[in-house]
Amino acid sequence: GGKENLRPYWQRYMSKALLLVFVVDSSDPELFAVVNKHLHELLALHPYLPLMVLANKQDLPGSCSITDLHDALSLSEAGDRRLFLIGTHVRKGDLELSSGVQDARNLIFQMVSDGR
């Protein structure tokens, strides 16, 4: 979780991580500056860890585009790492995963099985 009271726990899990999956609410641009700060703090501590950013809530009107989110999070400054930025949405009650969530899941499975 990304709430302030949960952030101290992040480092506990990062030491053994094979991939950082970072979910961003793409419909709330007011939070992008805070998200950018925390994301880059994590990336600085783990310079080669692959990064997957899930731009969630892409189904909502007014959601930030993938390109604009890439810029807002300064992902071009993420260092020398594998980087994935995937648009997703998850709605309560949906019986099937969206194509973005399926793509993310498949990439995660592949990366974990490759041991990267």
Beta strands, then each sheet from edge to edge (+ up, - down):
strand 1: 20-25
strand 2: 51-56
strand 3: 83-87
sheet 1: 1+ 2+ 3+
end
